[in-house]
Amino acid sequence: MSSNFNPQFAKLGEILIKNGKATESGVNEALAQQKTTNEKIGTTLIDMGFIEEDDFTTSYSQQLGIRKADNFVLLEADSEVASLVPEDFARENRLLAISKNETTIVVAMEDPEDVVAIDSIKRLTNLNPDILVSGPTLLEKAMDKVYGEIQKTAEVAETIDSITVISGDEGSQEEVDLSPDKASDEDAPIVKLVNLIFQESIKERATDIHIEPMEKQVYIRIRIDGVLQTIMTPPISSLSGLVTRIKILSNLNIAEKRLPQDGRFSVKSPGKDIDIRVSILPTVYGEKVVMRLLDKTGFDFNLTSLGFPKKNLNTFKKVINQPYGMVVVSGPTGSGKSTSLYAALKEIKSERTNITTVEDPVEYQLDGVNQVQIFDDIGLSFGSTLRSILRQDPDILLIGEIRDEETADIAVKFALTGHLVFSTVHANDAPGTITRLLDIGIAPFLVGSCLNLVMAQRLVRRICEKCKEEYTPTKEELKLVGLEPENVNGPLCKGKGCADCRNTGYKGRLAIFEMIPMARDLRKLVFDNANEDEIRQAALNNEMTTLREAGLARVIDGTTSVEEILRSTVEEL
């Protein structure tokens, strides 16, 4: 910039041209556009793609003769200082308080010429404002981050005060006060840390909590939408206190550190009633703790909200309304099998039917359904419970999981005597579900006679609606999932990452399904004890949609991503 050019006496377009960031023709085009939009020239240039936001901010700061807000400083703004200015006021006036000393408060503003806002800051804080200029996008990102932290801190404090723990099994339960003022000075930090873990897990809809000791620190991770995410890494010195605290809540032996232990307790917070199953396992660096969180508050799913495609939904509804037979759902742990079956029960329950479930554990409580919790320690097993239920005049029976030949035998006989049975098994896909039942020990003719439908399912993460954006996939990306470019009409979607989704790009999950109604040719194959490949081929001939195909349909409609389908399904070889 030449010595006789003073940016403080120049127009913004002239400064940009002088800095080599814009062309004269581009500025003139933007000025013409500005007459119809009434936007500021800088905003118009950015929207038209002639300059970058940082170029605008630099030139604007030169014009005003004030400093530009450093990106790092802005994003790392002190939340305590930011809280001196109410969030509503900050967002309305497009500003963020960054730091302060005894006399001055540093404030980044989109419009540093807004003297009314500057005067208001002075009155709010009793400090002299030191103004920096910032671009709108960066400022918005910084406000989201800082005020999100402030809100989170307030929520944590509120939730900690309201969390109640019910310790022990159902026969020996007692309420435990978790507040730090009820603990010794030595224990108080651990109590607070445990509360913070529970609070964060409940707030983020986590299904599992992992406390994993390593050589120098403890990794605390929570499973959100099926994927583990680290939430904190306290030093290894905190492990003993954490494990001891959880053992006390679970009524476990705090002196035993060499053997695995299992326990349970419940957590009550506003609007939530959560059963927590605890598993403790000795590792090289200490005891590892895994806690499964089961929300007992209520079941609000139905068949439509699960994400069934219309064709599959009609088939499933038709099958579950049959008077007898067996419906089996398969998938790995945490794939939503029980949720699908609960939704089926919710669909068909009425005052004319007696519905009984046998589960370990009871994950949701359903009105109008008799639910039995298994306790192997006292002899209340699947087998013994099912034999008793047969004398309870049930119409519909849900068995949490078919684990052994005894349970399978009772389920099959029940289905063959005019009753409707729902259950789950662990298998990789729908054809594998049939062979899994045969492997357990059920005779082929019994499996072929009683099965009405087998279904495999997976849960895939939904793209976050708040940060969803379109993009054009590469040929290589499409090839990975077996999609042809001509089958993809337009762009696909992905999540950019935002505060609402913890910068993952995903929030929530939906199910994808692989469904096999038992047609005559399939029953004959089962009667003949056919292998899995023969059953799969017959199912494909009957227009079965595979898990991969079901997932790709969700990629094309913009619900999930290619990455997620690759993570959750395998390609048919």
C-alpha positions in Angstrom: 0.0 0.0 0.0 1.5 3.3 -1.1 2.5 6.0 1.5 0.0 8.5 0.2 -3.0 6.1 0.5 -4.8 6.4 3.8 -7.4 3.6 4.2 -9.2 5.5 6.9 -10.2 8.1 4.2 -11.0 5.4 1.5 -14.0 3.4 0.6 -14.0 -0.4 1.5 -14.0 -1.4 -2.2 -10.9 0.8 -2.8 -9.1 -0.8 0.1 -9.9 -4.3 -1.2 -8.6 -3.4 -4.7 -5.5 -1.8 -3.2 -4.8 -4.9 -1.1 -5.2 -7.1 -4.2 -8.2 -8.9 -2.7 -10.8 -7.7 -5.2 -10.9 -6.4 -8.8 -12.4 -3.1 -9.9 -15.0 -5.0 -12.1 -16.0 -7.2 -9.2 -16.5 -4.2 -6.9 -18.6 -2.4 -9.6 -20.7 -5.6 -10.1 -21.3 -5.8 -6.3 -22.2 -2.1 -6.1 -24.8 -2.7 -8.8 -26.2 -5.7 -6.9 -26.2 -3.8 -3.7 -28.7 -1.3 -5.0 -31.3 -4.1 -5.2 -30.4 -5.9 -1.9 -29.6 -2.9 0.3 -26.9 -5.1 1.9 -23.5 -3.7 2.9 -20.9 -3.8 0.2 -18.7 -6.3 2.2 -21.5 -8.7 2.7 -22.5 -8.4 -1.0 -18.9 -9.2 -2.2 -18.7 -12.2 0.1 -22.1 -13.5 -1.0 -21.1 -13.1 -4.7 -17.9 -15.0 -4.1 -15.6 -12.2 -5.0 -13.7 -12.1 -1.6 -13.2 -14.3 1.5 -14.6 -13.2 4.8 -11.1 -12.8 6.2 -10.2 -10.4 3.4 -13.2 -8.3 4.2 -12.4 -8.2 8.0 -8.8 -7.2 7.3 -9.8 -4.3 5.0 -12.6 -3.2 7.3 -10.2 -3.0 10.3 -7.8 -0.9 8.2 -10.7 1.5 7.2 -11.7 1.9 10.9 -8.2 2.0 12.2 -8.9 -0.7 14.8 -7.5 -4.2 15.4 -8.9 -7.3 13.8 -9.9 -10.1 16.3 -7.5 -13.0 16.1 -9.3 -16.3 15.2 -7.7 -18.3 18.0 -8.3 -15.6 20.7 -11.9 -15.3 19.6 -12.7 -19.0 19.7 -10.9 -19.4 23.0 -12.8 -16.5 24.6 -13.1 -16.6 28.4 -16.7 -17.9 29.2 -16.6 -16.1 32.5 -15.9 -12.8 30.8 -18.5 -13.5 28.0 -21.2 -14.1 30.7 -20.9 -10.5 31.8 -22.8 -9.6 28.6 -26.3 -11.4 28.4 -26.5 -13.8 25.4 -29.6 -12.2 24.0 -27.9 -8.8 23.9 -24.7 -10.2 22.4 -26.5 -12.0 19.6 -28.8 -9.1 18.8 -25.9 -6.7 18.6 -23.4 -9.2 17.0 -20.7 -9.0 19.7 -18.7 -11.1 22.1 -16.7 -10.1 25.2 -13.3 -11.9 25.1 -11.2 -10.8 28.0 -10.8 -8.1 30.6 -8.6 -6.4 33.2 -9.4 -4.1 36.1 -10.4 -1.2 33.8 -11.0 -2.6 30.3 -13.1 -5.3 28.6 -12.0 -6.5 25.1 -15.1 -7.0 22.8 -15.2 -8.3 19.2 -17.9 -6.8 17.1 -19.2 -7.3 13.6 -20.1 -3.6 13.5 -17.6 -1.5 15.6 -19.4 1.7 14.5 -22.5 0.8 16.6 -21.9 3.4 19.4 -25.2 2.5 21.1 -24.1 -1.1 21.7 -20.7 0.1 22.8 -22.2 2.4 25.3 -24.5 -0.4 26.6 -21.5 -2.6 27.2 -19.9 0.1 29.3 -23.0 0.4 31.4 -23.4 -3.4 31.8 -19.9 -4.1 32.8 -18.7 -0.8 34.3 -15.5 -1.3 32.2 -14.2 0.6 29.2 -14.7 -1.3 25.9 -11.7 -2.1 23.8 -13.3 -2.9 20.4 -12.0 -5.4 17.8 -13.6 -6.1 14.4 -14.7 -9.7 13.5 -16.3 -11.3 10.5 -19.9 -12.5 10.9 -19.3 -16.3 10.4 -16.4 -16.5 12.8 -18.2 -14.4 15.4 -21.3 -16.6 15.2 -19.1 -19.7 15.6 -17.4 -18.2 18.7 -20.7 -17.2 20.3 -22.1 -20.7 19.8 -19.1 -22.2 21.4 -18.7 -19.8 24.4 -22.4 -19.4 25.3 -22.9 -23.1 24.8 -20.3 -23.7 27.5 -22.0 -21.3 29.8 -25.3 -22.9 29.3 -23.8 -26.4 29.8 -22.1 -25.3 33.0 -25.4 -24.0 34.4 -27.2 -27.2 33.3 -24.5 -29.3 35.0 -24.9 -27.5 38.3 -28.7 -27.7 38.2 -28.6 -31.5 37.3 -26.0 -32.3 40.0 -28.3 -30.9 42.6 -31.3 -32.9 41.3 -29.7 -36.4 40.7 -30.7 -39.1 43.1 -29.2 -42.6 43.2 -31.1 -45.7 44.3 -28.5 -48.1 45.3 -28.5 -51.9 45.1 -30.9 -54.6 43.8 -34.6 -54.5 44.1 -34.7 -56.4 47.3 -32.2 -54.1 49.2 -32.6 -50.7 47.7 -31.7 -47.5 49.4 -31.4 -43.8 48.4 -27.9 -42.4 48.2 -27.3 -38.7 48.5 -24.8 -37.7 45.8 -24.2 -34.1 46.8 -20.6 -33.2 47.7 -21.6 -31.5 50.9 -22.7 -34.9 52.2 -19.3 -36.5 51.4 -16.0 -36.0 53.3 -13.6 -33.3 52.0 -11.5 -36.1 50.6 -14.4 -37.8 48.7 -16.2 -34.6 47.5 -14.2 -34.2 44.2 -14.8 -37.8 43.3 -18.5 -37.5 44.1 -18.7 -34.4 41.9 -16.8 -36.2 39.1 -19.2 -39.2 39.2 -22.2 -36.8 39.1 -20.7 -35.0 36.1 -20.2 -38.2 34.2 -23.9 -39.2 34.9 -25.1 -35.7 33.9 -23.2 -35.6 30.7 -24.3 -39.1 29.7 -27.9 -38.4 30.4 -27.9 -35.1 28.6 -26.2 -36.6 25.5 -28.6 -39.6 25.3 -25.7 -42.1 25.9 -26.4 -45.8 26.2 -23.1 -46.8 27.8 -20.3 -45.3 30.0 -16.8 -46.7 29.8 -14.2 -45.9 32.4 -10.9 -47.2 31.0 -7.6 -47.0 32.9 -4.4 -46.5 30.9 -0.8 -46.0 32.0 -1.0 -42.2 32.8 -4.7 -41.3 32.6 -8.3 -42.6 32.6 -10.3 -42.4 29.5 -14.0 -41.7 30.2 -16.0 -42.4 27.0 -19.8 -42.5 26.4 -21.5 -44.3 23.5 -23.8 -41.8 21.6 -25.8 -43.1 18.7 -23.7 -46.3 18.7 -20.3 -44.6 18.6 -17.9 -44.1 21.6 -16.8 -40.5 22.3 -14.3 -39.3 24.9 -15.7 -36.8 27.3 -12.9 -36.4 29.8 -9.4 -37.8 30.6 -8.7 -37.4 34.4 -5.3 -38.5 35.8 -4.8 -42.2 36.7 -4.7 -41.1 40.4 -8.5 -40.6 40.2 -9.2 -44.2 39.1 -9.3 -45.7 42.6 -11.8 -43.2 43.9 -14.0 -43.5 40.8 -14.2 -47.3 40.9 -14.7 -47.3 44.7 -17.6 -44.8 44.4 -19.3 -46.8 41.7 -18.8 -50.1 43.7 -20.5 -48.4 46.8 -23.4 -47.3 44.7 -23.8 -50.8 43.2 -23.4 -52.6 46.6 -20.2 -54.4 45.4 -17.1 -55.5 47.3 -14.7 -52.6 47.3 -11.9 -54.8 48.6 -12.1 -57.3 45.7 -9.9 -56.0 42.8 -8.8 -59.2 41.2 -12.1 -60.7 40.0 -14.9 -59.4 37.7 -18.0 -58.0 39.5 -21.5 -57.1 38.3 -24.0 -54.9 40.0 -26.7 -52.3 39.4 -28.3 -49.1 40.7 -30.7 -46.5 39.5 -30.4 -42.8 38.8 -33.3 -40.4 39.0 -33.0 -36.9 37.5 -35.7 -34.5 36.3 -37.8 -36.3 33.7 -35.6 -39.3 33.7 -35.6 -42.7 35.6 -32.5 -44.7 34.5 -31.5 -48.2 35.5 -27.7 -48.6 35.3 -26.1 -52.1 35.0 -22.4 -52.1 36.1 -19.7 -54.5 35.0 -16.2 -54.3 36.5 -13.2 -56.1 34.9 -9.6 -56.2 36.1 -7.1 -55.0 33.5 -3.3 -54.4 33.4 -3.6 -50.8 34.6 -6.5 -51.2 37.0 -10.2 -52.0 37.0 -12.2 -51.1 34.0 -15.9 -50.1 34.5 -18.6 -50.3 31.9 -22.1 -49.1 32.7 -25.2 -49.7 30.5 -27.9 -47.0 30.8 -31.5 -48.1 30.4 -34.1 -45.3 30.3 -37.2 -46.5 32.2 -39.2 -43.3 31.7 -41.4 -44.6 28.9 -41.6 -46.0 25.4 -42.5 -43.4 22.8 -41.7 -45.3 19.6 -44.1 -46.8 17.1 -43.7 -48.8 13.8 -43.8 -45.6 11.7 -41.1 -43.7 13.7 -38.7 -46.7 13.5 -38.1 -45.9 9.8 -39.7 -48.9 8.1 -39.9 -48.5 4.3 -43.6 -48.6 3.2 -43.2 -52.1 1.6 -41.6 -53.5 4.7 -44.0 -51.8 7.1 -47.0 -53.3 5.4 -45.4 -56.8 5.5 -44.5 -56.4 9.2 -47.9 -55.2 10.2 -49.6 -58.1 8.3 -47.3 -60.7 10.1 -47.7 -59.4 13.6 -51.4 -59.4 13.3 -51.4 -63.2 12.6 -53.1 -65.2 15.4 -50.1 -67.6 15.8 -46.6 -68.3 14.7 -43.2 -66.9 15.5 -41.4 -63.6 14.6 -37.7 -63.5 15.2 -35.5 -60.3 15.0 -31.7 -60.6 14.8 -28.7 -58.3 15.1 -25.8 -57.5 17.3 -26.1 -55.9 20.8 -27.5 -52.4 20.6 -29.0 -52.8 17.2 -32.6 -51.9 18.3 -34.1 -55.5 18.3 -36.0 -55.0 21.5 -37.2 -51.6 20.4 -38.7 -53.0 17.2 -40.5 -55.8 19.2 -41.8 -53.3 21.8 -43.2 -51.2 18.9 -44.9 -54.4 17.5 -46.5 -55.1 20.9 -47.6 -51.5 21.2 -49.3 -51.8 17.8 -51.2 -55.0 18.5 -52.0 -54.8 22.3 -55.7 -54.6 23.3 -57.9 -55.4 26.2 -58.8 -58.7 24.4 -55.3 -60.1 24.5 -53.0 -61.2 27.4 -49.4 -60.2 26.5 -46.5 -61.4 28.6 -42.8 -60.7 28.2 -39.8 -62.4 29.7 -36.7 -60.2 29.6 -33.2 -59.6 30.9 -33.4 -56.8 31.6 -36.8 -55.1 31.1 -35.7 -52.1 29.0 -39.0 -50.3 28.8 -42.2 -50.4 30.8 -45.4 -50.8 28.7 -48.9 -50.2 29.9 -51.2 -53.2 29.5 -48.3 -55.7 29.2 -47.2 -58.2 31.9 -43.4 -57.9 32.0 -41.2 -60.4 33.9 -37.6 -59.6 34.9 -35.1 -62.5 34.9 -33.0 -63.0 38.0 -30.7 -66.0 37.5 -29.1 -65.6 40.9 -32.4 -66.7 42.6 -33.3 -69.4 40.0 -35.7 -67.1 38.0 -34.3 -68.2 34.6 -35.8 -68.0 31.1 -36.6 -71.7 31.1 -38.3 -71.8 34.6 -40.2 -68.5 33.9 -41.5 -69.7 30.5 -42.8 -73.0 32.0 -44.7 -71.0 34.6 -46.1 -68.5 32.0 -47.6 -71.3 30.0 -50.0 -71.7 32.9 -50.9 -68.0 32.9 -53.1 -68.2 29.8 -51.1 -65.9 27.5 -52.1 -65.0 24.0 -48.9 -63.3 22.9 -45.4 -64.0 24.3 -42.2 -61.9 24.0 -39.0 -63.7 24.9 -36.1 -61.3 25.3 -33.6 -63.6 23.7 -33.4 -67.2 22.6 -30.1 -68.3 24.1 -30.3 -72.1 24.4 -32.1 -75.2 23.3 -34.5 -75.2 26.3 -35.7 -71.6 25.6 -35.9 -72.3 21.9 -37.9 -75.5 22.4 -40.5 -73.8 24.6 -40.8 -70.9 22.2 -41.4 -73.2 19.2 -43.9 -75.4 21.0 -45.8 -72.2 22.2 -45.9 -70.9 18.6 -47.2 -74.3 17.3 -50.1 -74.4 19.8 -51.9 -71.3 18.5 -50.0 -68.5 20.1 -48.0 -65.6 18.7 -44.3 -65.5 19.8 -41.8 -62.7 19.4 -38.1 -63.1 20.2 -34.5 -62.1 19.3 -31.3 -64.0 18.5 -27.8 -62.9 17.7 -27.1 -63.4 14.0 -25.5 -61.4 11.3 -28.3 -61.3 8.8 -31.8 -62.6 8.1 -30.8 -65.9 6.4 -28.3 -66.4 9.2 -31.1 -66.1 11.7 -32.8 -69.2 10.3 -29.6 -71.3 10.4 -28.9 -70.0 13.9 -32.2 -71.4 15.1 -31.3 -74.7 13.6 -27.8 -74.6 15.2 -29.4 -74.1 18.6 -31.0 -77.5 18.2 -34.5 -77.0 16.9 -35.6 -79.6 14.4 -35.8 -78.3 10.8 -39.5 -79.3 10.4 -40.4 -77.3 13.6 -38.5 -74.2 12.5 -40.1 -74.4 9.0 -43.6 -74.8 10.5 -43.6 -72.1 13.2 -41.6 -69.2 11.6 -43.7 -66.4 10.1 -41.0 -63.9 9.6 -37.3 -63.3 10.3 -35.8 -59.9 10.3 -32.2 -58.5 10.7 -31.7 -54.9 11.5 -29.0 -52.3 12.2 -29.0 -48.8 13.6 -27.3 -46.1 11.5 -26.7 -42.5 12.6 -28.9 -39.7 11.1 -27.2 -36.7 9.6 -27.7 -33.8 11.9 -30.4 -31.5 10.6 -28.8 -28.3 11.9 -25.6 -28.7 10.0 -26.6 -30.9 7.0 -25.2 -29.8 3.7 -25.2 -31.2 0.2 -22.0 -32.4 -1.6 -21.1 -34.2 -4.8 -19.7 -37.6 -4.1 -16.6 -38.9 -6.0 -16.7 -42.0 -8.2 -14.4 -43.7 -5.8 -16.8 -43.0 -2.9 -19.7 -44.4 -4.8 -17.7 -47.4 -5.9 -17.0 -48.3 -2.2 -20.7 -48.9 -1.6 -21.6 -50.3 -5.0 -23.5 -47.3 -6.3 -23.5 -46.4 -9.9 -23.3 -42.6 -10.7 -26.4 -42.9 -12.9 -28.4 -44.2 -10.0 -27.7 -41.1 -7.9 -29.9 -38.3 -8.9 -28.3 -35.1 -7.6 -26.0 -34.5 -4.6 -25.7 -36.5 -1.4 -25.7 -35.1 2.1 -23.3 -35.0 5.0 -23.1 -33.3 8.4 -20.6 -30.4 8.7 -20.5 -30.6 12.5 -22.0 -28.2 15.0 -22.5 -27.7 18.8 -25.8 -29.5 18.6 -24.2 -32.8 17.4 -20.9 -32.5 19.3 -19.2 -31.7 15.9 -19.8 -35.3 14.7 -22.3 -34.4 11.9 -24.8 -36.9 13.3 -27.6 -36.8 15.7 -30.1 -39.6 16.4 -30.4 -43.0 14.7 -32.7 -44.9 12.4 -33.1 -48.6 11.7 -32.4 -50.4 8.4 -34.0 -53.8 7.8 -33.5 -57.1 6.0 -36.8 -58.9 6.1 -37.7 -62.5 5.0 -41.4 -63.5 5.1 -41.5 -67.3 5.1 -42.9 -68.2 1.7 -43.6 -71.8 0.7 -40.3 -72.3 -1.1 -38.4 -71.0 1.9 -40.2 -73.3 4.3 -39.4 -76.3 2.0 -35.7 -75.3 2.1 -35.8 -75.2 5.9 -37.6 -78.6 6.0 -34.8 -80.0 3.8 -32.1 -78.5 6.2 -30.7 -76.3 3.4 -27.5 -74.3 4.1 -27.4 -70.5 4.6 -26.3 -69.7 1.0 -29.3 -71.6 -0.5 -31.7 -69.8 1.9 -30.2 -66.4 1.0 -30.5 -67.0 -2.7 -34.1 -68.0 -2.4 -34.8 -64.9 -0.3 -33.1 -62.7 -2.9 -35.3 -64.4 -5.6 -38.3 -63.4 -3.5 -37.1 -59.7 -3.7 -35.5 -59.5 -0.3 -33.8 -56.1 0.3 -30.4 -56.6 1.9 -29.1 -54.5 4.8 -26.6 -52.8 2.4 -29.4 -52.0 -0.1 -31.6 -50.7 2.6 -28.8 -48.4 3.8 -28.1 -47.1 0.3 -31.7 -46.1 0.0 -31.2 -43.9 3.1 -28.0 -42.5 1.6 -29.8 -41.5 -1.6 -32.7 -39.8 0.3 -30.2 -37.7 2.4 -31.0 -39.3 5.7 -27.5 -40.9 6.4 -24.1 -41.0 4.8 -21.9 -43.3 2.8 -19.4 -43.5 5.7 -22.2 -44.7 8.0 -23.3 -47.5 5.7 -19.8 -48.7 5.2 -19.5 -48.8 9.0 -22.7 -50.7 9.7 -23.1 -53.1 6.8 -21.1 -55.5 4.6 -21.2 -56.0 0.9 -22.6 -59.3 -0.5 -19.8 -61.2 -2.1 
